[in-house]
Amino acid sequence: MPQLNPAPWFATLVFSWFIFLVVIPPKILAHTYPNEPTTQSTEKPPTTPWAWPWH
C-alpha cells in the first residue's frame, strides 16, 4: 500500500505548507480595494411615514 510509505507524502505536505505560508500571504496582503470606504455622518436622514394607498 503506497499510503504507508511517508517519503513522497511528507515532501508534498511540506511543500504545500511552504506555499500556504510563504507565497500566498503576501499576495493577499498586497490586494488593494478599488473604492476606499468613506466615513458616514452620524446624522439620521429625515424619515416620512409610508402612505398606504389601499387603506
mmCIF file as Biopython writes it, N, C-alpha, C and O atoms, coordinates in Angstrom:
data_model
#
loop_
_atom_site.group_PDB
_atom_site.id
_atom_site.type_symbol
_atom_site.label_atom_id
_atom_site.label_alt_id
_atom_site.label_comp_id
_atom_site.label_asym_id
_atom_site.label_entity_id
_atom_site.label_seq_id
_atom_site.pdbx_PDB_ins_code
_atom_site.Cartn_x
_atom_site.Cartn_y
_atom_site.Cartn_z
_atom_site.occupancy
_atom_site.B_iso_or_equiv
_atom_site.auth_seq_id
_atom_site.auth_asym_id
_atom_site.pdbx_PDB_model_num
ATOM 1   N N  . MET A ? 1  ? 0.830   -1.187 0.000  1.0 0.0 1  A 1 
ATOM 2   C CA . MET A ? 1  ? 0.000   0.000  0.000  1.0 0.0 1  A 1 
ATOM 3   C C  . MET A ? 1  ? 0.876   1.253  0.000  1.0 0.0 1  A 1 
ATOM 4   O O  . MET A ? 1  ? 1.706   1.424  0.893  1.0 0.0 1  A 1 
ATOM 5   N N  . PRO A ? 2  ? 0.702   2.118  -0.978 1.0 0.0 2  A 1 
ATOM 6   C CA . PRO A ? 2  ? 1.587   3.286  -1.078 1.0 0.0 2  A 1 
ATOM 7   C C  . PRO A ? 2  ? 1.346   4.327  0.015  1.0 0.0 2  A 1 
ATOM 8   O O  . PRO A ? 2  ? 2.260   5.093  0.322  1.0 0.0 2  A 1 
ATOM 9   N N  . GLN A ? 3  ? 0.163   4.386  0.609  1.0 0.0 3  A 1 
ATOM 10  C CA . GLN A ? 3  ? -0.071  5.406  1.615  1.0 0.0 3  A 1 
ATOM 11  C C  . GLN A ? 3  ? 0.687   5.158  2.909  1.0 0.0 3  A 1 
ATOM 12  O O  . GLN A ? 3  ? 0.762   6.052  3.752  1.0 0.0 3  A 1 
ATOM 13  N N  . LEU A ? 4  ? 1.251   3.966  3.090  1.0 0.0 4  A 1 
ATOM 14  C CA . LEU A ? 4  ? 2.023   3.687  4.287  1.0 0.0 4  A 1 
ATOM 15  C C  . LEU A ? 4  ? 3.464   4.171  4.178  1.0 0.0 4  A 1 
ATOM 16  O O  . LEU A ? 4  ? 4.168   4.246  5.186  1.0 0.0 4  A 1 
ATOM 17  N N  . ASN A ? 5  ? 3.909   4.498  2.975  1.0 0.0 5  A 1 
ATOM 18  C CA . ASN A ? 5  ? 5.259   5.000  2.768  1.0 0.0 5  A 1 
ATOM 19  C C  . ASN A ? 5  ? 5.215   6.529  2.907  1.0 0.0 5  A 1 
ATOM 20  O O  . ASN A ? 5  ? 4.649   7.190  2.037  1.0 0.0 5  A 1 
ATOM 21  N N  . PRO A ? 6  ? 5.794   7.122  3.976  1.0 0.0 6  A 1 
ATOM 22  C CA . PRO A ? 6  ? 5.671   8.561  4.196  1.0 0.0 6  A 1 
ATOM 23  C C  . PRO A ? 6  ? 6.575   9.423  3.334  1.0 0.0 6  A 1 
ATOM 24  O O  . PRO A ? 6  ? 6.411   10.642 3.319  1.0 0.0 6  A 1 
ATOM 25  N N  . ALA A ? 7  ? 7.519   8.839  2.618  1.0 0.0 7  A 1 
ATOM 26  C CA . ALA A ? 7  ? 8.503   9.646  1.898  1.0 0.0 7  A 1 
ATOM 27  C C  . ALA A ? 7  ? 7.874   10.593 0.864  1.0 0.0 7  A 1 
ATOM 28  O O  . ALA A ? 7  ? 8.148   11.791 0.937  1.0 0.0 7  A 1 
ATOM 29  N N  . PRO A ? 8  ? 7.063   10.146 -0.080 1.0 0.0 8  A 1 
ATOM 30  C CA . PRO A ? 8  ? 6.532   11.121 -1.054 1.0 0.0 8  A 1 
ATOM 31  C C  . PRO A ? 8  ? 5.475   12.042 -0.448 1.0 0.0 8  A 1 
ATOM 32  O O  . PRO A ? 8  ? 5.351   13.192 -0.869 1.0 0.0 8  A 1 
ATOM 33  N N  . TRP A ? 9  ? 4.716   11.560 0.525  1.0 0.0 9  A 1 
ATOM 34  C CA . TRP A ? 9  ? 3.635   12.358 1.093  1.0 0.0 9  A 1 
ATOM 35  C C  . TRP A ? 9  ? 4.160   13.438 2.033  1.0 0.0 9  A 1 
ATOM 36  O O  . TRP A ? 9  ? 3.585   14.524 2.118  1.0 0.0 9  A 1 
ATOM 37  N N  . PHE A ? 10 ? 5.235   13.145 2.730  1.0 0.0 10 A 1 
ATOM 38  C CA . PHE A ? 10 ? 5.799   14.161 3.619  1.0 0.0 10 A 1 
ATOM 39  C C  . PHE A ? 10 ? 6.357   15.327 2.819  1.0 0.0 10 A 1 
ATOM 40  O O  . PHE A ? 10 ? 6.193   16.481 3.214  1.0 0.0 10 A 1 
ATOM 41  N N  . ALA A ? 11 ? 7.008   15.047 1.711  1.0 0.0 11 A 1 
ATOM 42  C CA . ALA A ? 11 ? 7.539   16.121 0.862  1.0 0.0 11 A 1 
ATOM 43  C C  . ALA A ? 11 ? 6.402   16.964 0.293  1.0 0.0 11 A 1 
ATOM 44  O O  . ALA A ? 11 ? 6.514   18.186 0.205  1.0 0.0 11 A 1 
ATOM 45  N N  . THR A ? 12 ? 5.319   16.314 -0.088 1.0 0.0 12 A 1 
ATOM 46  C CA . THR A ? 12 ? 4.159   17.048 -0.599 1.0 0.0 12 A 1 
ATOM 47  C C  . THR A ? 12 ? 3.556   17.918 0.489  1.0 0.0 12 A 1 
ATOM 48  O O  . THR A ? 12 ? 3.176   19.060 0.229  1.0 0.0 12 A 1 
ATOM 49  N N  . LEU A ? 13 ? 3.464   17.393 1.704  1.0 0.0 13 A 1 
ATOM 50  C CA . LEU A ? 13 ? 2.931   18.159 2.823  1.0 0.0 13 A 1 
ATOM 51  C C  . LEU A ? 13 ? 3.793   19.381 3.109  1.0 0.0 13 A 1 
ATOM 52  O O  . LEU A ? 13 ? 3.268   20.483 3.273  1.0 0.0 13 A 1 
ATOM 53  N N  . VAL A ? 14 ? 5.091   19.203 3.168  1.0 0.0 14 A 1 
ATOM 54  C CA . VAL A ? 14 ? 6.000   20.317 3.469  1.0 0.0 14 A 1 
ATOM 55  C C  . VAL A ? 14 ? 5.946   21.362 2.361  1.0 0.0 14 A 1 
ATOM 56  O O  . VAL A ? 14 ? 5.909   22.559 2.647  1.0 0.0 14 A 1 
ATOM 57  N N  . PHE A ? 15 ? 5.940   20.934 1.109  1.0 0.0 15 A 1 
ATOM 58  C CA . PHE A ? 15 ? 5.908   21.879 0.002  1.0 0.0 15 A 1 
ATOM 59  C C  . PHE A ? 15 ? 4.591   22.651 -0.023 1.0 0.0 15 A 1 
ATOM 60  O O  . PHE A ? 15 ? 4.586   23.853 -0.285 1.0 0.0 15 A 1 
ATOM 61  N N  . SER A ? 16 ? 3.478   21.977 0.247  1.0 0.0 16 A 1 
ATOM 62  C CA . SER A ? 16 ? 2.192   22.677 0.234  1.0 0.0 16 A 1 
ATOM 63  C C  . SER A ? 16 ? 2.112   23.692 1.371  1.0 0.0 16 A 1 
ATOM 64  O O  . SER A ? 16 ? 1.570   24.780 1.176  1.0 0.0 16 A 1 
ATOM 65  N N  . TRP A ? 17 ? 2.641   23.364 2.560  1.0 0.0 17 A 1 
ATOM 66  C CA . TRP A ? 17 ? 2.644   24.338 3.665  1.0 0.0 17 A 1 
ATOM 67  C C  . TRP A ? 17 ? 3.597   25.492 3.367  1.0 0.0 17 A 1 
ATOM 68  O O  . TRP A ? 17 ? 3.347   26.626 3.778  1.0 0.0 17 A 1 
ATOM 69  N N  . PHE A ? 18 ? 4.669   25.213 2.667  1.0 0.0 18 A 1 
ATOM 70  C CA . PHE A ? 18 ? 5.563   26.290 2.247  1.0 0.0 18 A 1 
ATOM 71  C C  . PHE A ? 18 ? 4.817   27.275 1.350  1.0 0.0 18 A 1 
ATOM 72  O O  . PHE A ? 18 ? 4.956   28.489 1.496  1.0 0.0 18 A 1 
ATOM 73  N N  . ILE A ? 19 ? 4.035   26.745 0.432  1.0 0.0 19 A 1 
ATOM 74  C CA . ILE A ? 19 ? 3.250   27.607 -0.459 1.0 0.0 19 A 1 
ATOM 75  C C  . ILE A ? 19 ? 2.231   28.411 0.353  1.0 0.0 19 A 1 
ATOM 76  O O  . ILE A ? 19 ? 2.090   29.617 0.151  1.0 0.0 19 A 1 
ATOM 77  N N  . PHE A ? 20 ? 1.525   27.749 1.267  1.0 0.0 20 A 1 
ATOM 78  C CA . PHE A ? 20 ? 0.493   28.430 2.050  1.0 0.0 20 A 1 
ATOM 79  C C  . PHE A ? 20 ? 1.070   29.505 2.965  1.0 0.0 20 A 1 
ATOM 80  O O  . PHE A ? 20 ? 0.427   30.532 3.182  1.0 0.0 20 A 1 
ATOM 81  N N  . LEU A ? 21 ? 2.255   29.293 3.499  1.0 0.0 21 A 1 
ATOM 82  C CA . LEU A ? 21 ? 2.802   30.225 4.485  1.0 0.0 21 A 1 
ATOM 83  C C  . LEU A ? 21 ? 3.729   31.283 3.911  1.0 0.0 21 A 1 
ATOM 84  O O  . LEU A ? 21 ? 3.924   32.324 4.539  1.0 0.0 21 A 1 
ATOM 85  N N  . VAL A ? 22 ? 4.301   31.054 2.750  1.0 0.0 22 A 1 
ATOM 86  C CA . VAL A ? 22 ? 5.293   31.991 2.218  1.0 0.0 22 A 1 
ATOM 87  C C  . VAL A ? 22 ? 4.805   32.693 0.956  1.0 0.0 22 A 1 
ATOM 88  O O  . VAL A ? 22 ? 5.026   33.894 0.803  1.0 0.0 22 A 1 
ATOM 89  N N  . VAL A ? 23 ? 4.164   31.993 0.074  1.0 0.0 23 A 1 
ATOM 90  C CA . VAL A ? 23 ? 3.809   32.569 -1.222 1.0 0.0 23 A 1 
ATOM 91  C C  . VAL A ? 23 ? 2.452   33.272 -1.188 1.0 0.0 23 A 1 
ATOM 92  O O  . VAL A ? 23 ? 2.319   34.376 -1.718 1.0 0.0 23 A 1 
ATOM 93  N N  . ILE A ? 24 ? 1.463   32.661 -0.586 1.0 0.0 24 A 1 
ATOM 94  C CA . ILE A ? 24 ? 0.094   33.193 -0.653 1.0 0.0 24 A 1 
ATOM 95  C C  . ILE A ? 24 ? -0.133  34.433 0.225  1.0 0.0 24 A 1 
ATOM 96  O O  . ILE A ? 24 ? -0.765  35.372 -0.258 1.0 0.0 24 A 1 
ATOM 97  N N  . PRO A ? 25 ? 0.339   34.505 1.482  1.0 0.0 25 A 1 
ATOM 98  C CA . PRO A ? 25 ? 0.034   35.703 2.300  1.0 0.0 25 A 1 
ATOM 99  C C  . PRO A ? 25 ? 0.475   37.033 1.702  1.0 0.0 25 A 1 
ATOM 100 O O  . PRO A ? 25 ? -0.304  37.984 1.764  1.0 0.0 25 A 1 
ATOM 101 N N  . PRO A ? 26 ? 1.668   37.168 1.127  1.0 0.0 26 A 1 
ATOM 102 C CA . PRO A ? 26 ? 1.992   38.474 0.523  1.0 0.0 26 A 1 
ATOM 103 C C  . PRO A ? 26 ? 1.057   38.845 -0.619 1.0 0.0 26 A 1 
ATOM 104 O O  . PRO A ? 26 ? 0.756   40.023 -0.817 1.0 0.0 26 A 1 
ATOM 105 N N  . LYS A ? 27 ? 0.600   37.857 -1.366 1.0 0.0 27 A 1 
ATOM 106 C CA . LYS A ? 27 ? -0.327  38.163 -2.457 1.0 0.0 27 A 1 
ATOM 107 C C  . LYS A ? 27 ? -1.657  38.669 -1.909 1.0 0.0 27 A 1 
ATOM 108 O O  . LYS A ? 27 ? -2.259  39.580 -2.476 1.0 0.0 27 A 1 
ATOM 109 N N  . ILE A ? 28 ? -2.112  38.081 -0.813 1.0 0.0 28 A 1 
ATOM 110 C CA . ILE A ? 28 ? -3.376  38.516 -0.219 1.0 0.0 28 A 1 
ATOM 111 C C  . ILE A ? 28 ? -3.219  39.888 0.433  1.0 0.0 28 A 1 
ATOM 112 O O  . ILE A ? 28 ? -4.097  40.740 0.297  1.0 0.0 28 A 1 
ATOM 113 N N  . LEU A ? 29 ? -2.114  40.107 1.136  1.0 0.0 29 A 1 
ATOM 114 C CA . LEU A ? 29 ? -1.912  41.382 1.817  1.0 0.0 29 A 1 
ATOM 115 C C  . LEU A ? 29 ? -1.649  42.533 0.845  1.0 0.0 29 A 1 
ATOM 116 O O  . LEU A ? 29 ? -1.854  43.694 1.199  1.0 0.0 29 A 1 
ATOM 117 N N  . ALA A ? 30 ? -1.200  42.230 -0.365 1.0 0.0 30 A 1 
ATOM 118 C CA . ALA A ? 30 ? -0.937  43.277 -1.344 1.0 0.0 30 A 1 
ATOM 119 C C  . ALA A ? 30 ? -2.196  43.693 -2.093 1.0 0.0 30 A 1 
ATOM 120 O O  . ALA A ? 30 ? -2.159  44.617 -2.906 1.0 0.0 30 A 1 
ATOM 121 N N  . HIS A ? 31 ? -3.301  43.022 -1.828 1.0 0.0 31 A 1 
ATOM 122 C CA . HIS A ? 31 ? -4.550  43.351 -2.513 1.0 0.0 31 A 1 
ATOM 123 C C  . HIS A ? 31 ? -5.025  44.730 -2.094 1.0 0.0 31 A 1 
ATOM 124 O O  . HIS A ? 31 ? -5.054  45.056 -0.908 1.0 0.0 31 A 1 
ATOM 125 N N  . THR A ? 32 ? -5.396  45.535 -3.079 1.0 0.0 32 A 1 
ATOM 126 C CA . THR A ? 32 ? -5.940  46.855 -2.782 1.0 0.0 32 A 1 
ATOM 127 C C  . THR A ? 32 ? -7.374  46.908 -3.275 1.0 0.0 32 A 1 
ATOM 128 O O  . THR A ? 32 ? -7.717  46.323 -4.303 1.0 0.0 32 A 1 
ATOM 129 N N  . TYR A ? 33 ? -8.197  47.612 -2.532 1.0 0.0 33 A 1 
ATOM 130 C CA . TYR A ? 33 ? -9.588  47.756 -2.907 1.0 0.0 33 A 1 
ATOM 131 C C  . TYR A ? 33 ? -9.740  48.940 -3.847 1.0 0.0 33 A 1 
ATOM 132 O O  . TYR A ? 33 ? -9.098  49.970 -3.640 1.0 0.0 33 A 1 
ATOM 133 N N  . PRO A ? 34 ? -10.569 48.824 -4.870 1.0 0.0 34 A 1 
ATOM 134 C CA . PRO A ? 34 ? -10.713 49.948 -5.806 1.0 0.0 34 A 1 
ATOM 135 C C  . PRO A ? 34 ? -11.400 51.159 -5.186 1.0 0.0 34 A 1 
ATOM 136 O O  . PRO A ? 34 ? -11.109 52.294 -5.564 1.0 0.0 34 A 1 
ATOM 137 N N  . ASN A ? 35 ? -12.298 50.935 -4.249 1.0 0.0 35 A 1 
ATOM 138 C CA . ASN A ? 35 ? -13.009 52.043 -3.613 1.0 0.0 35 A 1 
ATOM 139 C C  . ASN A ? 35 ? -12.746 51.990 -2.117 1.0 0.0 35 A 1 
ATOM 140 O O  . ASN A ? 35 ? -13.176 51.062 -1.432 1.0 0.0 35 A 1 
ATOM 141 N N  . GLU A ? 36 ? -12.048 52.979 -1.626 1.0 0.0 36 A 1 
ATOM 142 C CA . GLU A ? 36 ? -11.784 53.036 -0.195 1.0 0.0 36 A 1 
ATOM 143 C C  . GLU A ? 36 ? -13.067 53.421 0.534  1.0 0.0 36 A 1 
ATOM 144 O O  . GLU A ? 36 ? -13.818 54.265 0.046  1.0 0.0 36 A 1 
ATOM 145 N N  . PRO A ? 37 ? -13.330 52.829 1.675  1.0 0.0 37 A 1 
ATOM 146 C CA . PRO A ? 37 ? -14.562 53.182 2.399  1.0 0.0 37 A 1 
ATOM 147 C C  . PRO A ? 37 ? -14.487 54.601 2.946  1.0 0.0 37 A 1 
ATOM 148 O O  . PRO A ? 37 ? -13.425 55.072 3.353  1.0 0.0 37 A 1 
ATOM 149 N N  . THR A ? 38 ? -15.616 55.259 2.946  1.0 0.0 38 A 1 
ATOM 150 C CA . THR A ? 38 ? -15.692 56.623 3.473  1.0 0.0 38 A 1 
ATOM 151 C C  . THR A ? 38 ? -16.477 56.601 4.772  1.0 0.0 38 A 1 
ATOM 152 O O  . THR A ? 38 ? -17.297 55.712 5.004  1.0 0.0 38 A 1 
ATOM 153 N N  . THR A ? 39 ? -16.218 57.578 5.605  1.0 0.0 39 A 1 
ATOM 154 C CA . THR A ? 39 ? -16.937 57.653 6.867  1.0 0.0 39 A 1 
ATOM 155 C C  . THR A ? 39 ? -18.338 58.200 6.620  1.0 0.0 39 A 1 
ATOM 156 O O  . THR A ? 39 ? -18.543 59.052 5.755  1.0 0.0 39 A 1 
ATOM 157 N N  . GLN A ? 40 ? -19.287 57.702 7.383  1.0 0.0 40 A 1 
ATOM 158 C CA . GLN A ? 40 ? -20.660 58.151 7.237  1.0 0.0 40 A 1 
ATOM 159 C C  . GLN A ? 40 ? -20.981 59.152 8.333  1.0 0.0 40 A 1 
ATOM 160 O O  . GLN A ? 40 ? -20.409 59.113 9.423  1.0 0.0 40 A 1 
ATOM 161 N N  . SER A ? 41 ? -21.904 60.045 8.022  1.0 0.0 41 A 1 
ATOM 162 C CA . SER A ? 41 ? -22.274 61.053 9.009  1.0 0.0 41 A 1 
ATOM 163 C C  . SER A ? 41 ? -23.128 60.406 10.093 1.0 0.0 41 A 1 
ATOM 164 O O  . SER A ? 41 ? -23.776 59.382 9.875  1.0 0.0 41 A 1 
ATOM 165 N N  . THR A ? 42 ? -23.110 61.035 11.266 1.0 0.0 42 A 1 
ATOM 166 C CA . THR A ? 42 ? -23.879 60.488 12.378 1.0 0.0 42 A 1 
ATOM 167 C C  . THR A ? 42 ? -25.318 60.980 12.361 1.0 0.0 42 A 1 
ATOM 168 O O  . THR A ? 42 ? -26.148 60.481 13.120 1.0 0.0 42 A 1 
ATOM 169 N N  . GLU A ? 43 ? -25.625 61.952 11.508 1.0 0.0 43 A 1 
ATOM 170 C CA . GLU A ? 43 ? -26.993 62.457 11.423 1.0 0.0 43 A 1 
ATOM 171 C C  . GLU A ? 43 ? -27.873 61.453 10.686 1.0 0.0 43 A 1 
ATOM 172 O O  . GLU A ? 43 ? -27.487 60.897 9.658  1.0 0.0 43 A 1 
ATOM 173 N N  . LYS A ? 44 ? -29.064 61.236 11.237 1.0 0.0 44 A 1 
ATOM 174 C CA . LYS A ? 44 ? -30.004 60.342 10.579 1.0 0.0 44 A 1 
ATOM 175 C C  . LYS A ? 44 ? -30.811 61.145 9.552  1.0 0.0 44 A 1 
ATOM 176 O O  . LYS A ? 44 ? -31.203 62.280 9.823  1.0 0.0 44 A 1 
ATOM 177 N N  . PRO A ? 45 ? -31.056 60.570 8.396  1.0 0.0 45 A 1 
ATOM 178 C CA . PRO A ? 45 ? -31.861 61.299 7.416  1.0 0.0 45 A 1 
ATOM 179 C C  . PRO A ? 45 ? -33.312 61.383 7.890  1.0 0.0 45 A 1 
ATOM 180 O O  . PRO A ? 45 ? -33.790 60.495 8.597  1.0 0.0 45 A 1 
ATOM 181 N N  . PRO A ? 46 ? -34.000 62.435 7.507  1.0 0.0 46 A 1 
ATOM 182 C CA . PRO A ? 46 ? -35.397 62.556 7.941  1.0 0.0 46 A 1 
ATOM 183 C C  . PRO A ? 46 ? -36.247 61.442 7.325  1.0 0.0 46 A 1 
ATOM 184 O O  . PRO A ? 46 ? -36.093 61.102 6.152  1.0 0.0 46 A 1 
ATOM 185 N N  . THR A ? 47 ? -37.129 60.893 8.123  1.0 0.0 47 A 1 
ATOM 186 C CA . THR A ? 47 ? -37.988 59.822 7.629  1.0 0.0 47 A 1 
ATOM 187 C C  . THR A ? 47 ? -39.407 60.337 7.491  1.0 0.0 47 A 1 
ATOM 188 O O  . THR A ? 47 ? -39.851 61.196 8.252  1.0 0.0 47 A 1 
ATOM 189 N N  . THR A ? 48 ? -40.099 59.810 6.525  1.0 0.0 48 A 1 
ATOM 190 C CA . THR A ? 48 ? -41.501 60.177 6.321  1.0 0.0 48 A 1 
ATOM 191 C C  . THR A ? 48 ? -42.337 58.918 6.454  1.0 0.0 48 A 1 
ATOM 192 O O  . THR A ? 48 ? -41.881 57.834 6.089  1.0 0.0 48 A 1 
ATOM 193 N N  . PRO A ? 49 ? -43.560 59.041 6.974  1.0 0.0 49 A 1 
ATOM 194 C CA . PRO A ? 49 ? -44.396 57.842 7.094  1.0 0.0 49 A 1 
ATOM 195 C C  . PRO A ? 49 ? -44.823 57.338 5.724  1.0 0.0 49 A 1 
ATOM 196 O O  . PRO A ? 49 ? -44.986 58.110 4.779  1.0 0.0 49 A 1 
ATOM 197 N N  . TRP A ? 50 ? -44.996 56.061 5.644  1.0 0.0 50 A 1 
ATOM 198 C CA . TRP A ? 50 ? -45.376 55.441 4.386  1.0 0.0 50 A 1 
ATOM 199 C C  . TRP A ? 50 ? -46.895 55.527 4.250  1.0 0.0 50 A 1 
ATOM 200 O O  . TRP A ? 50 ? -47.630 55.026 5.102  1.0 0.0 50 A 1 
ATOM 201 N N  . ALA A ? 51 ? -47.357 56.161 3.181  1.0 0.0 51 A 1 
ATOM 202 C CA . ALA A ? 51 ? -48.799 56.284 2.949  1.0 0.0 51 A 1 
ATOM 203 C C  . ALA A ? 51 ? -49.264 55.037 2.205  1.0 0.0 51 A 1 
ATOM 204 O O  . ALA A ? 51 ? -48.895 54.810 1.053  1.0 0.0 51 A 1 
ATOM 205 N N  . TRP A ? 52 ? -50.082 54.231 2.886  1.0 0.0 52 A 1 
ATOM 206 C CA . TRP A ? 52 ? -50.587 53.000 2.265  1.0 0.0 52 A 1 
ATOM 207 C C  . TRP A ? 52 ? -51.800 53.368 1.402  1.0 0.0 52 A 1 
ATOM 208 O O  . TRP A ? 52 ? -52.829 53.777 1.939  1.0 0.0 52 A 1 
ATOM 209 N N  . PRO A ? 53 ? -51.698 53.232 0.089  1.0 0.0 53 A 1 
ATOM 210 C CA . PRO A ? 53 ? -52.796 53.667 -0.774 1.0 0.0 53 A 1 
ATOM 211 C C  . PRO A ? 53 ? -54.030 52.772 -0.687 1.0 0.0 53 A 1 
ATOM 212 O O  . PRO A ? 53 ? -55.107 53.216 -1.085 1.0 0.0 53 A 1 
ATOM 213 N N  . TRP A ? 54 ? -53.937 51.554 -0.196 1.0 0.0 54 A 1 
ATOM 214 C CA . TRP A ? 54 ? -55.093 50.666 -0.215 1.0 0.0 54 A 1 
ATOM 215 C C  . TRP A ? 54 ? -55.884 50.705 1.089  1.0 0.0 54 A 1 
ATOM 216 O O  . TRP A ? 54 ? -56.812 49.916 1.265  1.0 0.0 54 A 1 
ATOM 217 N N  . HIS A ? 55 ? -55.533 51.611 2.009  1.0 0.0 55 A 1 
ATOM 218 C CA . HIS A ? 55 ? -56.335 51.751 3.230  1.0 0.0 55 A 1 
ATOM 219 C C  . HIS A ? 55 ? -57.229 52.932 3.154  1.0 0.0 55 A 1 
ATOM 220 O O  . HIS A ? 55 ? -57.976 53.202 4.095  1.0 0.0 55 A 1 
#
